[in-house]
Amino acid sequence: MKTVSGFSKMSKEQKIEWLSEQLKGDSSELVKNLNLYWHPDKEVQKRFDEFSENTLTNYDLPFGLAPNFLINGKVYSVPMVIEESSVVAAASLGAKFWLERGGFHAKVISTRKVGQVHFQWQGEKAKLVNFFEEARIRLLSSVETITANMEKRGGGIVGLTLVDMTDKIENYYQIKVECETCNAMGANFINSILEEMAQVFKREVMMDSRFEHTEKEVHIIMCILSNYTPDCVVECSVECPIDELGNVNGLEAREFAEKFATAVRIAEVDPNRAVTHNKGIMNGIDGVVLATGNDFRAIEACAHAYAARDGQYRSLSTVSLAGDKFKFSIKIPLAVGTVGGLTSLHPLAKTSLAILENPTASELMQVMAAVGLAQNFGAVRSLVTTGIQKGHMKLHLLNILNQLGATPEQIEEGKTHFSDKVVSFTAVRNFLTQSVHTH
C-alpha cells in the first residue's frame, strides 16, 4: 500500500477507487462487495456514513430475536445482534427454561456514573482541601447551564469530591464528579461538565489569596468520564426448588445442580476458566448492547474490571444451593442509555427499543442482565451435560455447508449425516464431494 494525502476529503467512490488501485491483481470482487452493502436509501446511507470516518460501506451482522424472557413478571422478546453461532439459540432456550420456573428477578442497585478531572498541584495539601470545600458551590454553579435540562429530568451532579492520589504520582489529584444521567448514557454530558469545571477550578485557585507562587498553578492533565461504573449496577437471579429443575440432558436434578454449582465455583477461583465463563455472559449482553446502539466496548471493559475488583479475576455469576433451593444470580455494572447518541440515530437501534416497548435505562439494564444470565446458564448447562460442541457444531455445520456452496438438498442431507458425527471442514467437504458423485 502507498501512503495517501487527503484521504478523508475524498468521496466514498474515490476512496474505494484508490483502495482498488493499491491492491495487486483483480480488485473487481472487492469493489463489488463494498458497493453491494450500501443502503439503497441515500438518506439512510448518509446517516450511516456519518456515524464514523472514512467509511466505505456497511458491515452487516445478524439481527435476531430471543423470545419468552419473563423478567419481573413481564414478558420480553429481546433483539440481539451477534454473529456467533448458537448465542441467540442458547439465550432463547435459557429464557424458555426459566419461563416455566418463575422467570428472572432483576433490580437496579444504583445508576451513578463517574467523571474525573485529573490534575497536578504543588503545595500544602490542607490548603487545597480547605479551598476545595469552600469552592464546591462555585464549581457546581459554574456548570448550571450544562446540568439544567438533566436536573429537570431528575438527574445531574450527585457527588463532588477531591481525591488525593499523591501516594501514586507526585502532586497528583483528582476532582471526582458523580452523575445521574437518567435515560442517557451521558458521556458527552459528563465530559462537558468536567471540562468546564476544570477551567473554573484552575482560575479560582489562581485568584485565591491563600495560595502563593507555584501554589497558584494547577496543571490540568485531562478531563474524562470513567467507563468503570461500579455504582451503576444491576442484579438478576433465577431460582426454583432443585427437584423442579427436572432431568437435564440425562442428569437427575440434584446431580445436575451440584455439578452446575461446582462448574460456576471453578470460575470463581480460576481466572483461566473465569475469562471464558464471563465471555459467555457477555455474548448475551453484547448482543443486546449492539442491537440497542449502546457502547459494547465500554460495557465489556467495565464488566471485566468489575470481575477483578477484589484483586483476582472471578466469575460474574454465582450459585447457591441452600436447602432444596437452586439459585443462580449475576451482579454486573451496565452503564447504558435509551435516549441520545446512536440509540436515537440508528434506525435498527430505535426498532430494538420499540421491540422492548421503549424501556427506561434501568429497565434495559435489567433486560441485559437477564440475557447474560440466561446465556451463562445455557453454556454451563451444556458444559456439564452434553458438552459445548453438540449445539455449537450444529450451527457451525450450516456455516461450512454454505461456505462450500451446498444446495438446499445437500444441506438437509448434511444435517442428517452429521447428526452423530464429528463436524470438521474436511469432513463436510468430503461429504459434499461424495454427494455429488452419488447424485
Backbone torsions as a table, in degrees:
resi	resn	phi	psi	omega
1	MET	NA	140.9	175.3
2	LYS	-91.7	157.2	172.7
3	THR	-72.8	161.2	-177.0
4	VAL	-142.0	144.9	177.5
5	SER	-115.1	137.6	177.6
6	GLY	74.9	23.8	-177.7
7	PHE	-59.9	-40.6	-176.3
8	SER	-66.1	-21.4	-178.5
9	LYS	-87.9	-9.6	178.7
10	MET	-72.2	155.1	171.0
11	SER	-71.5	166.7	179.5
12	LYS	-61.2	-40.9	178.8
13	GLU	-62.1	-40.5	178.9
14	GLN	-67.5	-36.7	177.5
15	LYS	-62.4	-44.5	179.9
16	ILE	-66.0	-41.2	178.5
17	GLU	-61.9	-43.6	178.6
18	TRP	-61.3	-44.5	-179.3
19	LEU	-62.1	-43.3	-178.1
20	SER	-64.2	-31.5	179.3
21	GLU	-72.1	-22.2	-177.9
22	GLN	-83.2	-18.8	-174.5
23	LEU	-87.5	140.7	178.0
24	LYS	-77.4	143.0	177.5
25	GLY	82.1	-166.5	-176.6
26	ASP	-74.3	118.9	-179.3
27	SER	-105.3	13.0	-176.3
28	SER	-63.6	-35.3	179.3
29	GLU	-65.7	-40.3	178.2
30	LEU	-61.8	-47.9	-179.0
31	VAL	-62.6	-41.0	178.9
32	LYS	-60.1	-46.3	-178.5
33	ASN	-66.2	-40.3	-179.7
34	LEU	-64.6	-37.4	179.3
35	ASN	-78.0	-27.6	-175.5
36	LEU	-62.0	-32.7	-173.1
37	TYR	-99.2	12.0	170.9
38	TRP	-68.3	144.3	177.8
39	HIS	-75.3	136.6	-178.0
40	PRO	-65.5	-24.4	177.0
41	ASP	-86.1	114.5	-174.5
42	LYS	-62.5	-34.1	179.4
43	GLU	-68.8	-40.5	176.7
44	VAL	-64.5	-42.8	179.0
45	GLN	-62.8	-39.1	178.3
46	LYS	-60.5	-40.6	178.6
47	ARG	-64.7	-43.2	178.0
48	PHE	-60.1	-44.1	-178.6
49	ASP	-60.1	-34.0	-175.8
50	GLU	-81.0	-7.6	175.3
51	PHE	-67.6	-26.9	-173.5
52	SER	-139.6	-162.5	-178.8
53	GLU	-125.4	153.2	176.3
54	ASN	53.1	38.1	-176.4
55	THR	-72.4	142.5	177.7
56	LEU	-111.8	-35.8	-177.6
57	THR	-163.8	-170.1	176.6
58	ASN	-108.8	147.7	179.9
59	TYR	-111.0	109.7	-174.5
60	ASP	-81.5	140.1	171.4
61	LEU	-128.9	151.3	-179.9
62	PRO	-64.0	137.4	176.4
63	PHE	-110.6	108.2	-176.3
64	GLY	-115.8	178.1	-178.5
65	LEU	-134.8	129.9	175.3
66	ALA	-108.8	105.5	-176.2
67	PRO	-86.5	177.2	169.7
68	ASN	69.7	28.3	175.2
69	PHE	-86.2	108.9	175.9
70	LEU	-93.7	107.8	-175.5
71	ILE	-123.7	116.9	-178.5
72	ASN	52.1	40.2	176.0
73	GLY	83.9	-1.2	-180.0
74	LYS	-115.5	136.6	-179.0
75	VAL	-91.1	129.5	177.5
76	TYR	-118.7	145.1	161.6
77	SER	-105.7	122.0	-167.6
78	VAL	-106.5	120.7	175.9
79	PRO	-72.9	140.5	-179.8
80	MET	-138.8	133.4	175.6
81	VAL	-112.7	110.4	-178.6
82	ILE	-163.5	148.0	-177.2
83	GLU	-103.1	-7.2	-175.9
84	GLU	-78.8	128.8	179.9
85	SER	-56.6	139.2	170.7
86	SER	81.4	-5.8	-177.1
87	VAL	-66.9	-51.3	-179.3
88	VAL	-65.1	-37.7	178.3
89	ALA	-62.5	-43.7	-179.3
90	ALA	-65.7	-41.7	178.1
91	ALA	-62.1	-42.0	-179.6
92	SER	-65.4	-41.6	179.0
93	LEU	-65.3	-40.3	177.6
94	GLY	-63.8	-41.0	178.6
95	ALA	-63.1	-44.3	-179.3
96	LYS	-65.0	-40.8	-179.8
97	PHE	-59.3	-45.7	-175.6
98	TRP	-86.2	-14.6	174.2
99	LEU	-58.0	-36.8	-177.8
100	GLU	-86.9	1.2	-177.4
101	ARG	-129.7	30.9	174.3
102	GLY	100.2	-10.2	176.9
103	GLY	75.5	-165.6	-176.5
104	PHE	-98.2	139.6	177.7
105	HIS	-115.9	115.8	-173.9
106	ALA	-128.2	149.2	173.6
107	LYS	-150.5	142.6	176.7
108	VAL	-88.0	125.9	-178.2
109	ILE	-84.4	-43.3	-177.6
110	SER	-159.8	154.9	-179.6
111	THR	-128.7	24.1	-179.5
112	ARG	-74.3	140.6	175.6
113	LYS	-123.4	158.9	-169.0
114	VAL	-126.5	142.3	169.7
115	GLY	-129.8	157.4	-176.2
116	GLN	-136.2	134.7	165.7
117	VAL	-97.9	113.2	-179.6
118	HIS	-94.9	124.8	-178.4
119	PHE	-148.1	161.6	174.0
120	GLN	-118.7	140.3	-178.0
121	TRP	-148.7	134.9	-177.1
122	GLN	-110.3	118.8	179.4
123	GLY	166.3	-170.8	-179.4
124	GLU	-77.4	122.9	-173.9
125	LYS	-57.1	-41.3	-177.0
126	ALA	-58.2	-37.5	178.3
127	LYS	-60.8	-45.8	-177.5
128	LEU	-66.2	-40.2	-179.8
129	VAL	-62.8	-47.5	179.2
130	ASN	-61.8	-42.0	179.3
131	PHE	-62.4	-44.6	-176.3
132	PHE	-61.6	-41.8	179.7
133	GLU	-61.5	-38.8	-180.0
134	GLU	-75.1	-31.8	-176.1
135	ALA	-85.9	-7.3	-174.7
136	ARG	-53.0	-48.2	-178.1
137	ILE	-62.1	-41.1	-179.6
138	ARG	-67.2	-36.7	177.9
139	LEU	-64.9	-43.2	178.9
140	LEU	-65.6	-41.8	-178.8
141	SER	-69.1	-24.4	-178.8
142	SER	-67.9	-18.3	-178.3
143	VAL	-114.5	18.6	-177.5
144	GLU	-60.1	-35.9	-179.7
145	THR	-67.2	-28.2	179.1
146	ILE	-79.3	-38.0	-172.9
147	THR	-89.7	-11.4	-171.7
148	ALA	-54.3	-51.8	-177.0
149	ASN	-65.5	-39.2	179.6
150	MET	-65.4	-38.3	179.1
151	GLU	-64.4	-34.6	177.4
152	LYS	-62.8	-28.8	-179.5
153	ARG	-90.4	2.3	178.0
154	GLY	99.2	8.1	-179.3
155	GLY	-112.6	-155.3	-179.9
156	GLY	121.0	-161.2	179.7
157	ILE	-82.0	128.3	-178.7
158	VAL	-119.3	0.0	177.9
159	GLY	-163.4	138.6	179.5
160	LEU	-144.5	112.9	-176.0
161	THR	-137.3	153.5	172.7
162	LEU	-96.2	128.4	-177.6
163	VAL	-114.4	124.2	179.4
164	ASP	-87.2	115.6	179.1
165	MET	-117.2	21.1	-174.5
166	THR	-68.8	-16.1	176.3
167	ASP	-76.7	-15.5	179.5
168	LYS	-98.0	-45.0	179.3
169	ILE	-138.3	135.5	-176.6
170	GLU	-56.8	129.2	175.3
171	ASN	62.8	21.8	-174.4
172	TYR	-99.0	125.7	177.5
173	TYR	-130.5	166.9	174.1
174	GLN	-133.4	146.1	162.0
175	ILE	-101.3	115.9	-178.3
176	LYS	-97.6	121.4	-179.2
177	VAL	-114.0	118.3	177.8
178	GLU	-100.3	134.1	-174.1
179	CYS	-130.0	151.6	168.1
180	GLU	-111.8	120.3	-174.4
181	THR	-111.6	16.0	175.4
182	CYS	54.4	-122.4	-176.0
183	ASN	-91.7	2.1	177.8
184	ALA	-95.0	148.3	172.7
185	MET	-63.1	-41.4	166.3
186	GLY	90.9	10.2	-176.8
187	ALA	-60.1	-49.8	-178.8
188	ASN	-66.0	-37.4	178.2
189	PHE	-60.5	-49.9	-177.8
190	ILE	-66.2	-45.1	-178.2
191	ASN	-63.6	-36.4	177.8
192	SER	-64.7	-41.2	176.7
193	ILE	-60.1	-46.7	-175.8
194	LEU	-62.6	-45.4	-176.9
195	GLU	-66.5	-39.4	177.8
196	GLU	-68.3	-44.5	-178.6
197	MET	-64.1	-36.3	-180.0
198	ALA	-62.0	-43.3	-178.9
199	GLN	-68.1	-39.0	177.8
200	VAL	-65.7	-43.3	179.0
201	PHE	-60.3	-45.9	179.8
202	LYS	-61.0	-43.2	-179.4
203	ARG	-68.3	-40.6	-179.9
204	GLU	-63.1	-41.5	178.6
205	VAL	-63.2	-43.3	-178.1
206	MET	-62.4	-33.9	-175.5
207	MET	-89.6	-11.7	-174.9
208	ASP	-77.9	130.0	-173.8
209	SER	-71.2	-18.5	-179.0
210	ARG	-73.8	-17.0	-179.8
211	PHE	-96.0	142.3	-179.3
212	GLU	-131.3	150.3	172.9
213	HIS	52.1	-122.6	-175.5
214	THR	-67.7	-18.7	178.7
215	GLU	-64.6	-20.3	-179.5
216	LYS	-80.1	-7.3	-175.0
217	GLU	-100.7	114.3	173.0
218	VAL	-105.8	121.5	179.5
219	HIS	-100.1	102.8	178.7
220	ILE	-74.1	121.3	178.6
221	ILE	-85.1	-51.0	178.5
222	MET	-168.7	160.1	177.5
223	CYS	-128.9	118.1	-174.7
224	ILE	-160.1	142.5	174.4
225	LEU	-67.1	160.4	174.5
226	SER	-104.6	132.1	175.0
227	ASN	-83.0	0.1	171.9
228	TYR	-89.1	109.5	-173.5
229	THR	-124.6	67.1	-178.9
230	PRO	-67.9	-8.2	175.8
231	ASP	-107.0	18.2	171.8
232	CYS	-123.2	76.4	-162.5
233	VAL	-125.0	145.5	177.3
234	VAL	-128.6	145.2	174.5
235	GLU	-113.8	145.8	176.7
236	CYS	-147.8	143.2	-178.8
237	SER	-149.2	159.7	169.1
238	VAL	-130.0	148.8	178.3
239	GLU	-158.0	153.7	175.4
240	CYS	-166.9	162.7	172.3
241	PRO	-58.0	141.3	-176.6
242	ILE	-54.6	-40.9	-178.7
243	ASP	-59.5	-29.2	-178.3
244	GLU	-75.6	-9.6	174.5
245	LEU	-64.9	-27.1	178.7
246	GLY	72.7	-170.0	176.5
247	ASN	-80.9	117.9	-175.5
248	VAL	-109.1	105.5	178.7
249	ASN	48.5	42.9	175.6
250	GLY	95.1	-7.0	178.5
251	LEU	-100.9	134.5	173.5
252	GLU	-64.3	154.2	-171.7
253	ALA	-53.3	-49.6	-177.4
254	ARG	-63.9	-44.1	-179.9
255	GLU	-63.8	-42.2	178.1
256	PHE	-61.5	-47.0	-177.8
257	ALA	-59.1	-43.9	-177.8
258	GLU	-69.8	-39.4	178.7
259	LYS	-68.2	-40.7	177.5
260	PHE	-61.1	-47.9	-178.8
261	ALA	-61.0	-40.7	178.8
262	THR	-64.0	-41.1	179.4
263	ALA	-61.1	-40.7	178.8
264	VAL	-69.0	-39.0	179.5
265	ARG	-66.2	-31.8	174.2
266	ILE	-59.8	-41.5	178.4
267	ALA	-69.3	-19.1	176.3
268	GLU	-78.1	-27.1	-173.9
269	VAL	-110.1	-17.6	-176.5
270	ASP	-119.0	109.0	-179.4
271	PRO	-58.5	-32.2	179.5
272	ASN	-59.2	-42.3	177.4
273	ARG	-78.4	-36.3	-175.4
274	ALA	-60.7	-38.8	-178.9
275	VAL	-61.1	-46.3	179.8
276	THR	-69.4	-38.8	176.9
277	HIS	-57.8	-49.1	-178.9
278	ASN	-71.8	-30.3	175.5
279	LYS	-59.9	-38.5	177.2
280	GLY	-63.6	-39.9	175.5
281	ILE	-60.3	-45.6	-177.6
282	MET	-70.8	-22.2	171.8
283	ASN	-52.6	-47.5	-179.0
284	GLY	-72.0	-48.4	-176.7
285	ILE	-63.8	-46.2	-178.9
286	ASP	-60.9	-35.2	178.5
287	GLY	-59.5	-39.6	178.7
288	VAL	-76.8	-37.4	178.7
289	VAL	-59.7	-46.9	179.1
290	LEU	-65.0	-43.7	-178.2
291	ALA	-61.0	-32.8	-176.6
292	THR	-97.2	8.0	175.3
293	GLY	74.1	24.1	178.0
294	ASN	-93.5	176.4	-171.1
295	ASP	-94.0	96.4	-176.2
296	PHE	-71.5	-26.2	178.5
297	ARG	-66.5	-43.4	179.5
298	ALA	-65.3	-42.8	-178.0
299	ILE	-67.6	-40.3	176.0
300	GLU	-60.5	-51.5	-176.9
301	ALA	-58.5	-43.8	-178.3
302	CYS	-66.7	-43.8	-178.1
303	ALA	-60.5	-42.6	-177.4
304	HIS	-73.2	-34.7	174.2
305	ALA	-64.3	-40.8	179.2
306	TYR	-63.7	-36.0	179.5
307	ALA	-65.8	-18.9	-179.6
308	ALA	-111.6	21.2	-171.3
309	ARG	-66.2	-21.6	178.9
310	ASP	-97.7	9.7	177.7
311	GLY	104.1	-13.6	173.8
312	GLN	-129.6	139.0	178.8
313	TYR	-71.7	126.1	-174.8
314	ARG	-135.3	169.5	174.5
315	SER	-58.7	141.8	174.8
316	LEU	-83.5	-13.9	179.9
317	SER	-112.1	157.1	-179.9
318	THR	-137.8	159.1	178.0
319	VAL	-126.2	141.6	173.7
320	SER	-126.5	131.8	173.1
321	LEU	-120.1	76.3	-178.6
322	ALA	-96.2	118.7	-177.6
323	GLY	63.8	-122.5	179.4
324	ASP	-107.3	19.4	-174.7
325	LYS	-105.9	132.1	172.9
326	PHE	-101.2	122.0	177.7
327	LYS	-130.9	126.0	-178.8
328	PHE	-121.9	126.5	-172.8
329	SER	-143.1	163.5	178.1
330	ILE	-139.7	145.5	173.1
331	LYS	-131.9	120.9	-171.2
332	ILE	-150.2	141.5	174.3
333	PRO	-80.0	133.0	-179.9
334	LEU	-141.3	97.9	178.0
335	ALA	-90.7	100.0	-175.6
336	VAL	-128.3	167.4	177.2
337	GLY	-136.3	158.0	175.8
338	THR	-123.1	0.8	174.4
339	VAL	-134.8	153.1	177.7
340	GLY	79.4	165.3	176.5
341	GLY	60.7	-148.7	-176.9
342	LEU	-64.8	-27.8	-179.4
343	THR	-60.8	-27.4	-179.2
344	SER	-98.2	-14.3	-174.1
345	LEU	-103.3	-36.7	-175.9
346	HIS	-80.3	123.4	-177.6
347	PRO	-55.5	-39.6	-178.4
348	LEU	-78.2	-25.8	173.3
349	ALA	-65.6	-42.1	177.2
350	LYS	-65.6	-37.3	177.2
351	THR	-63.8	-41.8	179.0
352	SER	-59.7	-45.5	-179.9
353	LEU	-65.9	-33.9	176.5
354	ALA	-66.3	-40.7	177.8
355	ILE	-61.0	-35.7	178.1
356	LEU	-83.0	8.4	178.4
357	GLU	64.6	40.9	173.9
358	ASN	50.6	67.0	-177.5
359	PRO	-73.5	158.4	167.1
360	THR	-73.2	170.0	177.7
361	ALA	-60.7	-39.3	179.4
362	SER	-64.8	-40.4	177.5
363	GLU	-65.8	-39.0	178.6
364	LEU	-65.5	-38.1	174.2
365	MET	-55.7	-43.5	-178.5
366	GLN	-66.9	-39.7	178.1
367	VAL	-64.1	-46.1	-179.5
368	MET	-61.8	-42.6	179.6
369	ALA	-63.0	-39.5	179.2
370	ALA	-65.2	-40.9	178.9
371	VAL	-66.1	-41.3	177.1
372	GLY	-61.6	-40.8	179.7
373	LEU	-68.6	-41.1	178.0
374	ALA	-62.1	-41.9	179.6
375	GLN	-62.5	-44.6	-179.9
376	ASN	-64.3	-41.8	178.3
377	PHE	-60.7	-45.5	-179.2
378	GLY	-63.1	-41.9	-179.0
379	ALA	-66.4	-47.3	-178.3
380	VAL	-68.1	-38.1	176.7
381	ARG	-58.1	-44.7	178.4
382	SER	-65.2	-42.4	-177.2
383	LEU	-61.2	-39.5	-175.0
384	VAL	-91.2	-0.4	178.4
385	THR	-121.4	-90.2	-174.1
386	THR	-81.3	-15.6	-172.6
387	GLY	95.8	153.5	-172.3
388	ILE	-73.2	-25.1	-170.7
389	GLN	-75.8	-27.6	-174.7
390	LYS	-57.2	-53.1	179.2
391	GLY	-73.4	-39.4	-176.8
392	HIS	-64.8	-44.7	-174.6
393	MET	-72.8	-21.0	176.2
394	LYS	-61.8	-42.4	178.3
395	LEU	-78.7	-32.8	177.2
396	HIS	-63.8	-35.5	177.7
397	LEU	-58.2	-44.8	-179.7
398	LEU	-61.8	-40.2	178.1
399	ASN	-60.9	-43.8	-178.9
400	ILE	-66.9	-43.6	179.5
401	LEU	-59.8	-43.0	177.9
402	ASN	-66.5	-39.6	179.5
403	GLN	-61.4	-35.3	-178.6
404	LEU	-89.8	6.6	174.4
405	GLY	74.0	32.5	-179.7
406	ALA	-65.8	146.7	175.7
407	THR	-78.6	164.4	176.8
408	PRO	-55.4	-37.9	178.7
409	GLU	-65.6	-43.1	179.5
410	GLN	-65.3	-34.8	178.3
411	ILE	-62.9	-45.3	179.5
412	GLU	-65.7	-41.3	177.3
413	GLU	-63.7	-38.6	-179.6
414	GLY	-64.5	-39.8	178.1
415	LYS	-60.3	-42.1	178.9
416	THR	-68.7	-44.9	-176.9
417	HIS	-60.8	-41.8	-174.3
418	PHE	-95.0	10.3	-179.4
419	SER	-61.1	-27.1	179.1
420	ASP	-128.7	24.7	-178.3
421	LYS	-127.9	158.3	177.5
422	VAL	-72.8	131.6	-179.9
423	VAL	-91.8	128.0	171.7
424	SER	-147.2	161.2	-179.0
425	PHE	-58.6	-45.1	-178.3
426	THR	-63.9	-44.6	-179.3
427	ALA	-61.5	-41.1	180.0
428	VAL	-68.0	-41.8	178.9
429	ARG	-61.5	-43.7	178.0
430	ASN	-62.9	-39.7	178.3
431	PHE	-60.6	-44.3	-179.5
432	LEU	-66.8	-39.1	177.9
433	THR	-61.2	-45.0	179.0
434	GLN	-65.2	-37.3	179.9
435	SER	-62.8	-40.0	178.6
436	VAL	-62.9	-44.2	179.9
437	HIS	-65.0	-39.0	-178.4
438	THR	-64.9	-39.2	-177.6
439	HIS	-88.9	NA	NA
